[in-house]
Every structure is written in structure tokens, then in C-alpha cells.
């Protein structure tokens, strides 16, 4: 059978239980052989995270420890330049060969901004796009993204049927946790317990990230 590898990128600033539960649900529901969490080194579509990519990668490593379904992939840190998904997918395709199914995971909010991404129309040459639908967001009725979506939309079976080339939309449970909320609580000296893995929470306190002052 065709091997299925998912790529879940983000700043992970910090990684939290919403990220990790979604990643695990996707593995369990869609049968991915690998779910690779790829911390962004230098984001191109948002402000500087304010925390070095090496530290954000360390938090991912801590958060997924003991879960073989999830892997931390540091290729964007090693590359050392601005983080473009098309470069990451091109590199993975070269490594995995032409038959492996690659799938880039993104939320619908990110997908709506796809026309602003670097070489965005080339993404489907290397991978599928798995778009996780989110409350409060919907596709536009017209325009280039609507046309792109109409042409390439397919069911989840496309992820196994071909190595790349489809856009798959998925409704899936998501924990209502945000990294912004965690940073705000931390800066205010309030507890973030149960919002993120305990190992990550302790690392934030030890490193005094996000204005952490003590182990709250």
C-alpha cells in the first residue's frame, strides 16, 4: 500500500493540546503512517514569534515525547532561511520518492490566505492539501481560491489513491485552545495547566518564556 505522510507546520508558539490532539485524531481517522510536526523557522505570513525557533522546536519535542505516532521535523530550522511550504514539500518529495502520499495539513483560516503564499499553485505538484474546517470561516463564493478549490477538491480517499494533487476538506473535533491565550495567561501569572503538556508548561516556566515568572 502507498505510504501516507502528513506535514503539520506552524510556529508552535507554544505547542499545545489543541495541536497535539488534532494531529493524533488525523492519524487515527485517516491512517497516516507518519505525522510530522514542522516548526517554522522564520514565518513569512505573521509577526516574529519572539521565541527562537530552536526553543519552539524543543517544546514540540517535549510535547510529543512517548507518542510514536507524532514526529518533530526540524528541516526548516536546519535550512535556516525564511520558511516556505513549497520548499519543505519539494525537499520531502525528493526524499520520499514519487509514490509516497504527502499531505500538508492546514486550517481553513490559513487556506483562505493561500493566494498570498510563495509559489502557492505549485503546492499540489508535491502534496495534497488537507484543510481542517473551522467555525467562523468559509470559502469565498468567487475568485481564484474558489476556482482552485472547485477544480481540485476531492474526498479523503484521494490521500491514498495518489501521491499528490487533491484538496480535501475535513470536519473534525478541535480543542478550543490558542497559543495566544496561553501566552496571555503566562504573562499575567495565571495557570496554563491542562492547556498544554505538563513538560511544555514546565519548560516555559524554567526558561521564563512569555513573561513567565514562576511555576503557575
N, C-alpha and C positions, 0 to 999 in steps of 0.2 A: 504494500500500500504506500501511497505517496506520503512522505513525512510532512507534517504541518508545524510551522514555526511562527509564533506571534511575536510582534515587536511592540512594546508598550513604552513609549517615550514620554518624558516630562521633566520639569525642573525638580520634582520631588523635594519641595522646599517647605516642610519636610515630607517624606513619605508617611502615609497614614493608613488607617484601617480601611478607609474607602478605596484607596488604590489597591491594596492587597486583596481585599475581598472580591473586588471586581476582577482582578487578574485571575484569582483562583476559580471564580464562577465561570469565566470564559474557558479556562482549561477543562473544567468538568462538563460544561454544556456542549462545547464544540470539539472537544477531543484533541486539543493542541498537544503535540509531543513536547514542545518547549514554549515557555512564556518568558521572553527576555525583557527585563526592565532596563531601559536605556536612559540614564540620567543625561540631561542636556548640559553641555559644557558652557557654551556661550549662546543664550537664546537670542533669536532674531525677531520674535514677534511679541516680546514683552520686556519689561524693565529688568535691569540687572537684579538677580535674585538676592544679592547682598551676602550670600553664603557661598564660599568656594565650592566648585563642583566636586572636588575630592571629598569634602565633608558631606555633601549631599549623597554622593555615591556610597560613602561609609554608612550613612543612615539606611540606605536601601539594603546593603549587605547585612546589617544588623536586623532589619525588619523581616527579611525572608529566611533568616537562619533556621535550619531544621525543616524547611519545606522544599523538597526536591522538585516540585512542580514549577518553581519560580527560580530564575537565574538573573543575576546582575550582570549587565554587559557594559563595560567601560570604554567601548570603542570611540565614542565621541570625545571623551576626556583624552584618550591616547592621541587622537587625531589633532587635538589642540587648537582647532580653528572654530569659526562660527558653526553652529550645529544645523545642518540642513538634512532633512529626512531623506531626500533623494540620494545624497552621498552615502548615508548609512545603509539604505536599501540596496544600492548598487554594490557596495562592499559585501554585504551579506549574500547577495545573489552570486557574486563571483566565488565566494567561499563554499556555498551550498550546492552550486550547480543548477542546471536548468529545470530539473524536475521537482525539486522541493517546493512545497507551497509556502510562500511567505505572506504574512498578513500584518499590516500596520493598523494598530488599534488607536482610535481617537474618539473623543466625544463629539456630539453633534455641534456644540458650540465652536469647537476647533474646525470642524468640517465646513462650517459656514464661512470661515475665513480662508478656505483653501486657495481661492484665486490669487491671494496675496503671497502664497508660498513660493519659494525659489523652485523653478522648473516643475511646477505642480502637475502639469499634464504628462510628465514622464513617470510619475509615481507608479502608475498601473503597468508600466513596462517591466517593473521589478517585483511588484507585490499586489495583493488585494488590499482594499481599504475596508476595515470593519468599523462602522460608525455606530457608537452606542447612543441611542436616543436619550435626550434629557428633557425633563419637564421645563416648559417655558421657552423652548426653542423649536423652530420649524423651518423646513426648507422654503426658500423663496418660490413664488409662483412662476417666475420667469428669470431670464438672464443666463449667463454662461454656466454657473454652477447647476442650475436647474436642468439645463440641457445635458450637461455632463452626467448628472445623476440619472436622468432618464435613459441615456444610452447604455450606461454600464451597470445599473442596478441589477442584482441577482439574488437568489436565495442562498441560504447558508451552505447548501450542498456544493456551491461553486468553490468553496475553500478547499474541498477535497478533489474536485473534478479537474482543476487546472492549477498551474503554478502561480498565476498572477492574472490581473485584468478585470476583476469584478469589484463593485461597491456593494457591500452587504450592510443593511441596517438591522439593528437588533434592539429589541426592548428587553431590558434586564434589570433586576433589582440593583439599586445602588445606595450605599450608605450615605446619608446626608452629612458628610464631613468635608470641611475645606481646610487647606493648608493656611489660608488667610486667617481663619478662625483660630487655628492652633497658634499661629504667631501672635495674634492679638491677645489671646488668653495668657500666653507665656510672658509677654511684655508687661501685662497687668499683674503678674504674680499670682494668677489663678490656675487651678489644676487642669491639666490636659489628660488626666488618667482616663483610660478606656477609649480615647480617640485615636491613639496610635500605639504601636507595640511598646511594651514597657522598656525594652532595650533601647529603642529610639528616644523615648522620653528621658531616660537616664543620660544618654549621650548628650542631648540638648542641654540638660542641667549641668553636666560636667564641663562641657565646652562653653557654657554661658552663651548659647546661641539665642537669637531673637530677644535679647534682653533678659534672659533667664537670670534670676538672682538666687534661687535656691531650688531644692528638690520638691516642687509643688505638684 
